[in-house]
Every structure is written in structure tokens, then in C-alpha cells.
């Protein structure tokens, strides 16, 4: 049984023009021609057309489709597997986004505006989230927040209100109230990310760089800086157990002044580490030099004090908590700094 081009077009929903184009490029050449020169399609032609249309739904070009059809069936299996994998990722992201939007909707219905500091809001599964997190990391964050966000929502609302009041009043981040707020704020975030300093720093980077999150969470860069500076003052107090009075006086002049420079540098180094860059690569060596300079600057240029601070940081978990620096990152940047003493050409 043969179908003429007009009948095939009618029964498949394609246009005659499309079928003629397929013939012209060799994608679907009819098996027979009538005495009058009309195209005639048999069962095998129809089967090939079905496969063409199926592949078109996978957003493949006609050239890609022709290449697949002309090769063994393994090529088709591979492309379908790739498309299924992509679809599964999109479904997972859409599911996570739906769950988050439902939570956000409930918050909006319960109050005039969300009053919690949710650092990973609706953008997590869209453009902003994809810029800072892998699919696996987004999944881990979602799992960690399930049930947790609702449980701490009242406390976060209170912390956010207190933060706004302190910033508006021009309070010093050195105050006891500011330090207590910052420490509890960071403790909640760490609990949310399962104690993962890397994820904490990625959350910080996303919130700092995405203005849409500022208006949605009610925490802008000024608020983030206030928390960072208050945490720096809290860490400074802990160094008193490791330093003498003269050293603490020197730290009081220089330590907190370096606070704003650390988060972006930590984020840059961690990005290089995630990408598999060698510690002695040119970009990492530049970052290592900046790291070394910042470390020395916070110690007022005193190399001996700087060494003492580093030793304390390695041995005191409370100093490391919320810093964004975990053991793998510390080891990585340590190797990079060690490379600075060796001859290299950048």
C-alpha cells in the first residue's frame, strides 16, 4: 500500500511543503514514484517519518535527526537517554520551586509581607540559583530546609526585626546585642545547610549579588555587612584566649577593618577549587597572595601575631563557625600560599 504526498500530509498533520523539503534534503525520500512522477510512500517511509517527528519533539535539528537515523539504533538510544536525564532535572527543579512557592504563598497570606530571612527563596530553582548551586546542592538545601524553615520562622522574624531596628538606630556592630544577634543568625543558617561552610558562603554570595532577594527577604547589603561586622567583633573577643593584651590592642585597630574583603575572596577561591584548578595555577596564586596580604593586614602587619591567629583558627571550632572556611578550603589555600615561595612565572 502506498500513500501519495497529499494523503500522507493530511493524515500526519504535516504540510506538503514540509514533506517535499524532507525529500529535497534526503531526510525522507519516498520509496516509489508513480508514472506521473508523484511521490509514493510505503510502510517503511511512514515508520521513518514517525521517528523523525518523535525526534523533532526533542528539539533536534533536521541535520542531527538525519545523522541519527543514518546510524545504528544506539545513537537514538543515547539521545533519548540524554533528553530523559534533562527532563528529570527540570522536573526536580520545578517540583522544588513549586514547594517553595507554596510556602511563600502561605507566608504572604498569613502576614502583609514575608518576615523571615529566607536566603534561598524563589530564585533558587531559576536563574539565580543555577548561577550559584549545582542541582545536587539545590537538592541538599531543599532537603535541609524541609520542616526547618517553618519551625524557626518566628525566631527569624524576630531576628530580622531586631536587625532592622539596630541598623536604623545606627547601633555599633560591636555591641553585645549585635554580636548575640549575629551569632544566632549564623547558627540558624549553619543548621539549615547542615553545617556546610561551602553552602553557607554560596548563600552569602547569592544574596549579596542578587538585588531581587534584598527586597523579598528584607535584608539588604547594609544588613549583611552589619551581621558580618558583628561576627568579626565576636571572633575578636575569642582571640583574647590566645593573645596577650598588647596583641589584642593591635587586633582591635586592624582586625575588623578587613571584614568586607574576606567573603568575595573566599568565594573566588572556593570556585577555583570546585573547578579543579591546581593550587599553583596562575589565578589561584593571585588569590593566595591577596589572602596572605589580608591575613597579615588584620594582624596589623605583625607576622608573629598573624601566625598565632592562624594557629588559633585551626584549633578553635568556634572561630571557624560561619567563616566560610572549612578544612578542604584551608588546605587548598594553604598549598597555594606555600607555592608563592617557589619560583613560578605567571
C-alpha positions as CSV (number, residue, x, y, z in Angstrom):
1,X,0.0,0.0,0.0
2,X,1.3,3.4,-1.0
3,X,0.3,6.9,0.1
4,X,0.6,9.9,-2.1
5,X,2.2,13.0,-0.6
6,X,-1.1,14.9,-0.1
7,X,-2.7,12.0,1.8
8,X,0.4,11.5,3.9
9,X,0.4,15.2,4.8
10,X,-3.3,15.1,5.7
11,X,-3.0,12.0,7.9
12,X,0.1,13.2,9.7
13,X,-0.8,16.9,10.1
14,X,2.3,17.9,8.2
15,X,2.3,20.2,5.2
16,X,3.1,19.1,1.7
17,X,5.8,21.7,1.6
18,X,7.5,20.1,4.7
19,X,7.4,16.7,3.1
20,X,8.9,18.0,-0.1
21,X,11.6,19.7,1.9
22,X,12.4,16.4,3.7
23,X,12.7,14.8,0.3
24,X,15.0,17.6,-1.1
25,X,17.4,17.2,1.8
26,X,17.4,13.4,1.8
27,X,15.8,13.1,5.2
28,X,12.7,11.2,3.9
29,X,12.9,10.1,0.3
30,X,9.8,8.2,-0.9
31,X,10.3,4.6,-1.9
32,X,8.4,4.9,-5.2
33,X,7.3,7.4,-7.8
34,X,4.2,7.0,-9.9
35,X,4.3,7.0,-13.7
36,X,3.2,10.6,-13.4
37,X,6.1,11.4,-11.1
38,X,4.0,11.6,-7.9
39,X,5.8,10.7,-4.6
40,X,4.6,7.4,-3.2
41,X,5.3,6.5,0.5
42,X,5.2,2.9,1.8
43,X,5.1,1.4,5.3
44,X,8.8,1.9,5.9
45,X,8.7,5.5,4.8
46,X,5.8,6.1,7.3
47,X,7.8,4.4,10.1
48,X,10.8,6.7,9.3
49,X,8.6,9.7,9.3
50,X,7.2,8.7,12.7
51,X,10.8,8.6,14.1
52,X,11.6,12.0,12.5
53,X,8.6,13.6,14.2
54,X,9.5,11.9,17.5
55,X,13.0,13.3,17.4
56,X,11.7,16.7,16.4
57,X,9.9,16.9,19.7
58,X,13.4,16.6,21.4
59,X,14.4,19.9,19.8
60,X,16.9,18.3,17.5
61,X,17.8,19.9,14.2
62,X,16.9,18.2,10.9
63,X,20.6,17.6,10.3
64,X,21.0,16.0,13.7
65,X,18.0,13.8,13.1
66,X,19.3,12.7,9.7
67,X,22.6,11.7,11.3
68,X,20.9,9.7,14.0
69,X,18.6,7.9,11.6
70,X,21.5,7.0,9.3
71,X,23.5,5.5,12.2
72,X,22.8,2.5,14.3
73,X,19.9,2.5,16.8
74,X,22.5,3.1,19.6
75,X,22.6,6.8,18.6
76,X,18.9,7.1,19.1
77,X,19.1,5.4,22.5
78,X,21.8,7.8,23.6
79,X,19.9,10.9,22.6
80,X,16.7,9.8,24.3
81,X,18.6,9.0,27.4
82,X,20.1,12.5,27.4
83,X,16.7,14.0,26.9
84,X,15.2,11.9,29.7
85,X,18.0,13.0,32.1
86,X,17.4,16.7,31.2
87,X,13.7,16.2,31.7
88,X,14.2,14.6,35.1
89,X,16.4,17.5,36.2
90,X,13.7,20.0,35.0
91,X,11.0,18.1,36.8
92,X,13.1,18.0,40.0
93,X,13.7,21.8,39.8
94,X,10.1,22.5,39.0
95,X,8.9,20.4,42.0
96,X,11.3,22.2,44.3
97,X,10.2,25.6,43.0
98,X,6.5,24.6,43.4
99,X,7.1,23.6,47.0
100,X,9.0,26.8,47.8
101,X,6.3,29.0,46.2
102,X,3.6,27.2,48.2
103,X,5.5,28.0,51.3
104,X,5.9,31.6,50.2
105,X,2.2,31.9,49.3
106,X,1.3,30.7,52.8
107,X,3.6,33.3,54.4
108,X,2.1,36.1,52.2
109,X,-1.4,35.0,53.2
110,X,-0.6,34.9,56.9
111,X,1.1,38.4,57.0
112,X,1.5,41.5,54.9
113,X,4.9,40.5,53.7
114,X,7.3,37.7,54.5
115,X,9.0,38.4,57.8
116,X,11.7,35.7,57.7
117,X,15.2,35.8,56.3
118,X,14.9,33.0,53.8
119,X,18.3,33.3,52.0
120,X,17.3,30.8,49.4
121,X,14.0,32.0,48.1
122,X,12.0,31.5,44.9
123,X,15.0,32.3,42.7
124,X,16.9,29.2,43.9
125,X,15.5,27.0,41.1
126,X,15.6,29.6,38.4
127,X,18.4,31.8,37.1
128,X,19.9,33.0,40.3
129,X,20.0,29.5,41.9
130,X,21.6,27.9,38.9
131,X,24.4,30.6,39.0
132,X,25.5,29.6,42.4
133,X,24.4,26.0,43.0
134,X,24.6,22.6,41.2
135,X,21.4,20.5,41.0
136,X,22.8,18.3,43.8
137,X,23.4,21.3,46.0
138,X,19.9,22.7,45.4
139,X,18.5,19.3,46.4
140,X,20.6,19.1,49.6
141,X,19.5,22.6,50.5
142,X,15.8,21.8,49.9
143,X,16.1,18.6,52.0
144,X,17.8,20.5,54.8
145,X,15.1,23.2,54.8
146,X,12.1,20.8,54.8
147,X,10.3,21.4,58.0
148,X,13.1,23.6,59.4
149,X,12.1,26.9,57.9
150,X,8.6,26.8,59.4
151,X,9.9,25.7,62.8
152,X,12.3,28.7,63.1
153,X,10.1,31.2,61.2
154,X,9.0,33.1,64.4
155,X,12.6,33.4,65.6
156,X,13.8,34.5,62.2
157,X,11.1,37.2,62.1
158,X,12.2,38.5,65.5
159,X,15.9,38.5,64.5
160,X,15.1,40.4,61.3
161,X,13.0,43.0,63.2
162,X,15.9,43.4,65.6
163,X,18.4,43.8,62.8
164,X,16.3,46.5,61.2
165,X,16.0,48.3,64.5
166,X,19.7,48.2,65.2
167,X,20.7,49.4,61.7
168,X,18.1,52.2,61.7
169,X,19.3,53.4,65.1
170,X,22.9,53.4,64.0
171,X,23.9,50.9,66.6
172,X,27.5,49.6,66.6
173,X,28.1,46.0,65.5
174,X,30.5,45.8,68.4
175,X,27.6,46.0,70.9
176,X,26.7,42.9,72.9
177,X,23.2,42.9,71.4
178,X,24.6,43.0,67.8
179,X,27.1,40.2,68.5
180,X,24.4,38.0,70.0
181,X,22.1,38.6,67.1
182,X,24.8,37.8,64.5
183,X,25.9,34.6,66.3
184,X,22.3,33.3,66.4
185,X,21.7,34.4,62.8
186,X,24.7,32.4,61.6
187,X,23.9,29.5,63.8
188,X,20.4,29.1,62.2
189,X,21.9,29.3,58.7
190,X,24.5,26.7,59.5
191,X,21.9,24.4,60.9
192,X,19.8,24.9,57.7
193,X,22.8,24.0,55.5
194,X,23.8,21.0,57.6
195,X,26.9,22.8,58.9
196,X,28.3,23.0,55.4
197,X,30.5,26.2,55.3
198,X,30.8,26.0,51.5
199,X,27.0,26.2,51.1
200,X,26.8,28.9,53.6
201,X,29.3,31.0,51.6
202,X,27.4,30.3,48.4
203,X,24.2,31.5,50.0
204,X,26.0,34.7,51.1
205,X,27.3,35.3,47.6
206,X,23.9,34.8,46.0
207,X,22.2,37.1,48.5
208,X,24.9,39.7,48.1
209,X,24.8,39.7,44.3
210,X,21.0,39.4,43.7
211,X,19.1,42.6,44.5
212,X,15.8,40.8,44.0
213,X,16.5,38.8,47.2
214,X,17.0,42.0,49.2
215,X,13.5,43.2,48.6
216,X,12.0,39.8,49.1
217,X,13.8,38.9,52.4
218,X,14.0,42.4,53.8
219,X,17.8,42.1,54.3
220,X,20.0,44.3,52.1
221,X,23.8,44.6,51.8
222,X,23.8,47.0,54.8
223,X,22.1,44.4,56.9
224,X,24.5,41.7,55.7
225,X,27.5,43.9,56.5
226,X,26.2,44.7,60.0
227,X,25.9,40.9,60.7
228,X,29.4,40.3,59.2
229,X,31.0,43.0,61.3
230,X,29.2,41.9,64.5
231,X,30.5,38.4,63.9
232,X,34.0,39.8,63.4
233,X,33.8,41.5,66.8
234,X,32.6,38.3,68.4
235,X,35.6,36.4,66.9
236,X,37.9,39.1,68.0
237,X,36.8,38.5,71.6
238,X,37.5,34.8,71.3
239,X,41.1,35.6,70.3
240,X,41.7,37.0,73.8
241,X,42.2,33.5,74.9
242,X,45.1,33.1,72.5
243,X,46.7,36.6,72.6
244,X,48.2,38.9,75.2
245,X,47.0,42.4,76.0
246,X,49.3,44.2,73.6
247,X,48.4,41.8,70.8
248,X,44.7,42.4,71.4
249,X,45.2,46.1,71.3
250,X,46.8,45.7,67.9
251,X,44.0,43.5,66.7
252,X,41.4,46.0,67.9
253,X,42.9,48.5,65.5
254,X,43.0,46.3,62.4
255,X,41.1,43.1,62.6
256,X,37.5,44.2,61.9
257,X,38.7,46.6,59.1
258,X,39.4,43.7,56.8
259,X,35.9,42.0,57.2
260,X,34.3,43.1,54.0
261,X,37.2,41.9,51.8
262,X,37.0,38.3,53.0
263,X,33.7,36.9,51.7
264,X,34.3,37.7,48.0
265,X,37.8,36.3,48.2
266,X,36.7,33.1,49.9
267,X,34.0,32.7,47.3
268,X,36.5,33.1,44.4
269,X,39.0,30.6,45.9
270,X,36.2,28.1,46.5
271,X,35.1,28.5,42.9
272,X,38.6,27.7,41.7
273,X,38.7,24.7,44.0
274,X,35.3,23.4,42.7
275,X,36.5,23.8,39.1
276,X,39.6,21.7,39.8
277,X,42.2,24.4,39.4
278,X,45.6,23.5,40.7
279,X,46.8,25.4,43.8
280,X,49.8,26.6,41.8
281,X,47.8,27.8,38.8
282,X,48.1,31.5,38.0
283,X,44.6,32.6,39.1
284,X,44.9,30.8,42.4
285,X,48.4,32.1,43.1
286,X,47.0,35.7,42.7
287,X,44.2,34.9,45.1
288,X,46.7,33.3,47.5
289,X,48.8,36.5,47.5
290,X,45.6,38.5,48.3
291,X,44.7,36.0,51.1
292,X,48.2,36.3,52.6
293,X,48.1,40.1,52.5
294,X,44.7,40.2,54.1
295,X,45.7,37.8,56.8
296,X,48.8,40.0,57.6
297,X,46.7,43.2,57.5
298,X,44.2,42.0,60.1
299,X,47.2,41.3,62.4
300,X,48.4,44.9,61.9
301,X,51.4,43.7,59.8
302,X,52.8,41.6,62.7
303,X,53.9,38.3,61.2
304,X,54.2,36.6,64.6
305,X,50.7,37.6,65.6
306,X,49.4,36.5,62.2
307,X,50.9,33.1,62.8
308,X,49.3,33.0,66.2
309,X,45.9,33.9,64.8
310,X,46.2,31.1,62.2
311,X,47.1,28.6,64.8
312,X,44.1,29.6,66.9
313,X,41.8,29.5,63.9
314,X,42.9,25.9,63.1
315,X,42.3,24.7,66.7
316,X,39.2,26.6,67.8
317,X,36.0,25.4,66.1
318,X,34.1,28.5,67.4
319,X,36.4,30.8,65.4
320,X,35.8,28.8,62.2
321,X,32.0,28.6,62.5
322,X,30.3,30.7,59.9
323,X,33.6,31.9,58.4
324,X,33.0,30.0,55.1
325,X,36.4,28.3,55.6
326,X,36.3,24.6,56.1
327,X,39.2,22.1,56.3
328,X,39.3,21.3,52.5
329,X,39.4,25.0,51.6
330,X,42.0,25.8,54.3
331,X,44.2,23.0,53.0
332,X,43.8,24.2,49.4
333,X,44.7,27.8,50.0
334,X,47.5,26.7,52.3
335,X,49.1,24.8,49.4
336,X,48.6,27.8,47.2
337,X,50.3,30.1,49.7
338,X,53.2,27.6,50.1
339,X,53.6,27.8,46.3
340,X,54.2,31.6,46.5
341,X,57.7,31.0,48.0
342,X,58.6,28.8,45.0
343,X,59.8,30.3,41.6
344,X,57.0,30.5,39.1
345,X,56.3,32.5,36.0
346,X,52.8,33.9,36.0
